[in-house]
Amino acid sequence: MKPSVRSGGSGGQGARPAVSRAQTTRTADLAGDRERALALTPVSRETAARLDRFVALLLKRQRQINLIAPSTEPTLWTRHIADSLQLLALLPEALVWTDFGSGAGFPGLAIACALADLPGAQVHLVESSTKKAAFLREAAQAAGAPAVVHAMRVADFVKMPPAGIEALTARAFAPLSELFAAAYPLLIKGAVGVFPKGQAVEAELTEAAKCWKIQATLAVSRTDPRARIVVVRGLEPRSGASRSGALRRKASTAG
């Protein structure tokens, strides 16, 4: 008797149901995560549609460019979208934002999607990677978001920044001591810093306070109760502190 052979392989139809089930599960996971995210950070129907277009393009381009960690794809909406949108409630009057090291568009492009219906809204996305900058331009156009992409290093951007910047943000960009050095040229012109940070925020603030006099408050993150958002309304170098050294170190690596 011949042993039975089960059809398989990449060309066999037996693999298709498994692939289909995986795609269905992924779609359901994203839909559920989207619902949770928009419950945390409610937006208008128009903003939700813009975010949908942004997310769809991000997932498409993710196959070609490493935009976000693959492990965060199932929770993209809460981990990235809601985590970005929550910053708007901290500065509800701000219309002109800048995002250092925008990467995949968080938080800057998500914020731009939310501000798109407001006259005068504009978000400056600073990104040194040419591939990611190209993605940001494509995503801003697809979403219909008022974003301007600056394909350059942060150190170059702050030399001649656009006028009227009211809010400055950066996510997973650098420790606060270095981030303050990079942000200082904008903060002294009146911008307010809104910087999402993880559990190590107290240690980062302690280290930064060695060089800076900091006027800041901490807000609890809506997406992670262990995380904090540092809202900086005043920053001044300490007398005798090596701020210039920190600036030089940050300028040499800022993206």
Secondary structure as a PSIPRED ss2 file (coil, helix, strand):
# PSIPRED VFORMAT (PSIPRED V4.0)

   1 M C   1.000  0.000  0.000
   2 K C   1.000  0.000  0.000
   3 P C   1.000  0.000  0.000
   4 S C   1.000  0.000  0.000
   5 V C   1.000  0.000  0.000
   6 R C   1.000  0.000  0.000
   7 S C   1.000  0.000  0.000
   8 G C   1.000  0.000  0.000
   9 G C   1.000  0.000  0.000
  10 S C   1.000  0.000  0.000
  11 G C   1.000  0.000  0.000
  12 G C   1.000  0.000  0.000
  13 Q H   0.000  1.000  0.000
  14 G H   0.000  1.000  0.000
  15 A H   0.000  1.000  0.000
  16 R H   0.000  1.000  0.000
  17 P H   0.000  1.000  0.000
  18 A H   0.000  1.000  0.000
  19 V H   0.000  1.000  0.000
  20 S H   0.000  1.000  0.000
  21 R H   0.000  1.000  0.000
  22 A H   0.000  1.000  0.000
  23 Q H   0.000  1.000  0.000
  24 T H   0.000  1.000  0.000
  25 T H   0.000  1.000  0.000
  26 R H   0.000  1.000  0.000
  27 T H   0.000  1.000  0.000
  28 A H   0.000  1.000  0.000
  29 D H   0.000  1.000  0.000
  30 L H   0.000  1.000  0.000
  31 A H   0.000  1.000  0.000
  32 G H   0.000  1.000  0.000
  33 D H   0.000  1.000  0.000
  34 R H   0.000  1.000  0.000
  35 E H   0.000  1.000  0.000
  36 R H   0.000  1.000  0.000
  37 A H   0.000  1.000  0.000
  38 L H   0.000  1.000  0.000
  39 A H   0.000  1.000  0.000
  40 L H   0.000  1.000  0.000
  41 T C   1.000  0.000  0.000
  42 P C   1.000  0.000  0.000
  43 V C   1.000  0.000  0.000
  44 S C   1.000  0.000  0.000
  45 R H   0.000  1.000  0.000
  46 E H   0.000  1.000  0.000
  47 T H   0.000  1.000  0.000
  48 A H   0.000  1.000  0.000
  49 A H   0.000  1.000  0.000
  50 R H   0.000  1.000  0.000
  51 L H   0.000  1.000  0.000
  52 D H   0.000  1.000  0.000
  53 R H   0.000  1.000  0.000
  54 F H   0.000  1.000  0.000
  55 V H   0.000  1.000  0.000
  56 A H   0.000  1.000  0.000
  57 L H   0.000  1.000  0.000
  58 L H   0.000  1.000  0.000
  59 L H   0.000  1.000  0.000
  60 K H   0.000  1.000  0.000
  61 R H   0.000  1.000  0.000
  62 Q C   1.000  0.000  0.000
  63 R C   1.000  0.000  0.000
  64 Q C   1.000  0.000  0.000
  65 I C   1.000  0.000  0.000
  66 N C   1.000  0.000  0.000
  67 L C   1.000  0.000  0.000
  68 I C   1.000  0.000  0.000
  69 A C   1.000  0.000  0.000
  70 P H   0.000  1.000  0.000
  71 S H   0.000  1.000  0.000
  72 T H   0.000  1.000  0.000
  73 E H   0.000  1.000  0.000
  74 P H   0.000  1.000  0.000
  75 T H   0.000  1.000  0.000
  76 L H   0.000  1.000  0.000
  77 W H   0.000  1.000  0.000
  78 T H   0.000  1.000  0.000
  79 R H   0.000  1.000  0.000
  80 H H   0.000  1.000  0.000
  81 I H   0.000  1.000  0.000
  82 A H   0.000  1.000  0.000
  83 D H   0.000  1.000  0.000
  84 S H   0.000  1.000  0.000
  85 L H   0.000  1.000  0.000
  86 Q H   0.000  1.000  0.000
  87 L H   0.000  1.000  0.000
  88 L H   0.000  1.000  0.000
  89 A H   0.000  1.000  0.000
  90 L H   0.000  1.000  0.000
  91 L C   1.000  0.000  0.000
  92 P C   1.000  0.000  0.000
  93 E C   1.000  0.000  0.000
  94 A C   1.000  0.000  0.000
  95 L C   1.000  0.000  0.000
  96 V E   0.000  0.000  1.000
  97 W E   0.000  0.000  1.000
  98 T E   0.000  0.000  1.000
  99 D E   0.000  0.000  1.000
 100 F E   0.000  0.000  1.000
 101 G C   1.000  0.000  0.000
 102 S C   1.000  0.000  0.000
 103 G C   1.000  0.000  0.000
 104 A C   1.000  0.000  0.000
 105 G C   1.000  0.000  0.000
 106 F C   1.000  0.000  0.000
 107 P C   1.000  0.000  0.000
 108 G H   0.000  1.000  0.000
 109 L H   0.000  1.000  0.000
 110 A H   0.000  1.000  0.000
 111 I H   0.000  1.000  0.000
 112 A H   0.000  1.000  0.000
 113 C H   0.000  1.000  0.000
 114 A H   0.000  1.000  0.000
 115 L H   0.000  1.000  0.000
 116 A C   1.000  0.000  0.000
 117 D C   1.000  0.000  0.000
 118 L C   1.000  0.000  0.000
 119 P C   1.000  0.000  0.000
 120 G C   1.000  0.000  0.000
 121 A C   1.000  0.000  0.000
 122 Q E   0.000  0.000  1.000
 123 V E   0.000  0.000  1.000
 124 H E   0.000  0.000  1.000
 125 L E   0.000  0.000  1.000
 126 V E   0.000  0.000  1.000
 127 E C   1.000  0.000  0.000
 128 S C   1.000  0.000  0.000
 129 S C   1.000  0.000  0.000
 130 T H   0.000  1.000  0.000
 131 K H   0.000  1.000  0.000
 132 K H   0.000  1.000  0.000
 133 A H   0.000  1.000  0.000
 134 A H   0.000  1.000  0.000
 135 F H   0.000  1.000  0.000
 136 L H   0.000  1.000  0.000
 137 R H   0.000  1.000  0.000
 138 E H   0.000  1.000  0.000
 139 A H   0.000  1.000  0.000
 140 A H   0.000  1.000  0.000
 141 Q H   0.000  1.000  0.000
 142 A H   0.000  1.000  0.000
 143 A H   0.000  1.000  0.000
 144 G C   1.000  0.000  0.000
 145 A C   1.000  0.000  0.000
 146 P C   1.000  0.000  0.000
 147 A E   0.000  0.000  1.000
 148 V E   0.000  0.000  1.000
 149 V E   0.000  0.000  1.000
 150 H E   0.000  0.000  1.000
 151 A C   1.000  0.000  0.000
 152 M C   1.000  0.000  0.000
 153 R C   1.000  0.000  0.000
 154 V H   0.000  1.000  0.000
 155 A H   0.000  1.000  0.000
 156 D H   0.000  1.000  0.000
 157 F H   0.000  1.000  0.000
 158 V C   1.000  0.000  0.000
 159 K C   1.000  0.000  0.000
 160 M C   1.000  0.000  0.000
 161 P C   1.000  0.000  0.000
 162 P C   1.000  0.000  0.000
 163 A C   1.000  0.000  0.000
 164 G C   1.000  0.000  0.000
 165 I C   1.000  0.000  0.000
 166 E C   1.000  0.000  0.000
 167 A E   0.000  0.000  1.000
 168 L E   0.000  0.000  1.000
 169 T E   0.000  0.000  1.000
 170 A E   0.000  0.000  1.000
 171 R C   1.000  0.000  0.000
 172 A C   1.000  0.000  0.000
 173 F C   1.000  0.000  0.000
 174 A C   1.000  0.000  0.000
 175 P C   1.000  0.000  0.000
 176 L H   0.000  1.000  0.000
 177 S H   0.000  1.000  0.000
 178 E H   0.000  1.000  0.000
 179 L H   0.000  1.000  0.000
 180 F H   0.000  1.000  0.000
 181 A H   0.000  1.000  0.000
 182 A H   0.000  1.000  0.000
 183 A H   0.000  1.000  0.000
 184 Y H   0.000  1.000  0.000
 185 P H   0.000  1.000  0.000
 186 L H   0.000  1.000  0.000
 187 L H   0.000  1.000  0.000
 188 I C   1.000  0.000  0.000
 189 K C   1.000  0.000  0.000
 190 G C   1.000  0.000  0.000
 191 A C   1.000  0.000  0.000
 192 V E   0.000  0.000  1.000
 193 G E   0.000  0.000  1.000
 194 V E   0.000  0.000  1.000
 195 F E   0.000  0.000  1.000
 196 P E   0.000  0.000  1.000
 197 K E   0.000  0.000  1.000
 198 G C   1.000  0.000  0.000
 199 Q C   1.000  0.000  0.000
 200 A C   1.000  0.000  0.000
 201 V H   0.000  1.000  0.000
 202 E H   0.000  1.000  0.000
 203 A H   0.000  1.000  0.000
 204 E H   0.000  1.000  0.000
 205 L H   0.000  1.000  0.000
 206 T H   0.000  1.000  0.000
 207 E H   0.000  1.000  0.000
 208 A H   0.000  1.000  0.000
 209 A C   1.000  0.000  0.000
 210 K C   1.000  0.000  0.000
 211 C C   1.000  0.000  0.000
 212 W E   0.000  0.000  1.000
 213 K E   0.000  0.000  1.000
 214 I E   0.000  0.000  1.000
 215 Q E   0.000  0.000  1.000
 216 A E   0.000  0.000  1.000
 217 T E   0.000  0.000  1.000
 218 L E   0.000  0.000  1.000
 219 A E   0.000  0.000  1.000
 220 V E   0.000  0.000  1.000
 221 S C   1.000  0.000  0.000
 222 R C   1.000  0.000  0.000
 223 T C   1.000  0.000  0.000
 224 D C   1.000  0.000  0.000
 225 P C   1.000  0.000  0.000
 226 R C   1.000  0.000  0.000
 227 A C   1.000  0.000  0.000
 228 R E   0.000  0.000  1.000
 229 I E   0.000  0.000  1.000
 230 V E   0.000  0.000  1.000
 231 V E   0.000  0.000  1.000
 232 V E   0.000  0.000  1.000
 233 R E   0.000  0.000  1.000
 234 G E   0.000  0.000  1.000
 235 L E   0.000  0.000  1.000
 236 E E   0.000  0.000  1.000
 237 P E   0.000  0.000  1.000
 238 R C   1.000  0.000  0.000
 239 S C   1.000  0.000  0.000
 240 G C   1.000  0.000  0.000
 241 A C   1.000  0.000  0.000
 242 S C   1.000  0.000  0.000
 243 R H   0.000  1.000  0.000
 244 S H   0.000  1.000  0.000
 245 G H   0.000  1.000  0.000
 246 A H   0.000  1.000  0.000
 247 L H   0.000  1.000  0.000
 248 R H   0.000  1.000  0.000
 249 R H   0.000  1.000  0.000
 250 K H   0.000  1.000  0.000
 251 A H   0.000  1.000  0.000
 252 S H   0.000  1.000  0.000
 253 T H   0.000  1.000  0.000
 254 A C   1.000  0.000  0.000
 255 G C   1.000  0.000  0.000
